[in-house]
Amino acid sequence: MLIPQNGMLYFEIKILVMKRDEDPVIDIELWSESSNSSYTYSSSGKILGHNIHGLSGFPTFGQGDTIGIGTNLNTMEAIYTKNGQPLSG
């Protein structure tokens, strides 16, 4: 698979089944020669990762939701969406 050197990479996943006692996470890893960072969006509505120790207040997600993950390759910024809407906390 050829990966572009700039622009935006984005994909979505739909959560078809989720048990009540699970707290799944969606991860994205950003890598460049000067930085290697990993970020996690938890179904409980928290963002965790490199230099981030639990930002809360983001929407929770569960069965039936579609979660999007994107990376701006020019700025190495990550974005998350829930059901097509950008997250804001």
C-alpha positions in Angstrom: 0.0 0.0 0.0 1.4 3.4 -1.0 1.1 6.0 1.8 1.1 9.6 0.8 3.8 12.0 2.2 1.3 14.9 2.8 -2.4 15.6 3.0 -4.9 13.7 5.2 -5.3 10.0 6.0 -8.7 9.1 7.4 -10.7 6.0 8.0 -13.9 5.0 9.9 -15.0 1.9 11.8 -18.5 0.9 12.8 -18.9 -0.8 16.2 -21.2 -3.7 15.5 -21.1 -5.5 18.9 -19.9 -4.3 22.2 -20.4 -6.0 25.6 -21.6 -3.8 28.5 -18.5 -4.5 30.6 -16.0 -3.6 27.9 -14.3 -0.2 27.5 -12.8 -0.5 24.0 -10.3 2.1 22.8 -9.4 3.4 19.4 -5.7 4.1 18.9 -3.7 6.1 16.4 0.0 6.3 16.3 1.7 9.3 14.7 5.3 8.9 13.6 7.9 11.1 12.0 11.7 11.3 12.2 11.4 13.8 15.0 8.3 12.5 16.9 6.7 9.2 17.8 3.4 9.6 19.6 0.4 7.4 20.3 -3.1 8.6 21.3 -6.2 6.7 22.5 -9.9 7.5 22.4 -11.7 5.5 25.0 -15.4 4.5 24.8 -15.8 6.3 28.2 -15.1 9.6 26.5 -11.4 10.1 27.5 -8.4 10.9 25.3 -5.1 9.5 26.5 -1.6 9.5 25.1 1.8 11.1 24.7 1.9 14.0 27.1 -1.9 13.7 27.7 -3.0 12.1 30.9 -6.7 11.7 30.5 -8.6 14.5 28.8 -12.3 13.9 29.6 -15.5 15.4 28.4 -15.5 13.9 25.0 -18.5 11.9 23.7 -18.8 8.3 24.8 -19.2 5.7 22.1 -20.7 2.3 21.9 -22.6 -0.3 19.7 -23.9 1.2 16.5 -21.6 4.2 16.5 -19.1 5.0 13.7 -15.7 6.3 14.9 -13.4 8.0 12.5 -9.6 8.5 12.9 -7.5 10.8 10.8 -4.0 12.2 10.6 -3.0 15.4 9.0 0.4 14.4 7.5 1.6 18.0 7.1 1.1 18.9 10.8 1.1 15.4 12.4 -2.2 16.2 14.2 -4.7 13.5 14.9 -8.5 13.9 14.6 -11.3 11.7 15.8 -14.9 11.8 14.8 -18.1 10.1 16.1 -20.8 9.5 13.6 -19.2 11.9 11.2 -18.9 14.8 13.6 -15.5 16.1 14.8 -14.9 15.5 18.5 -14.7 18.5 20.9 -14.3 18.1 24.6 
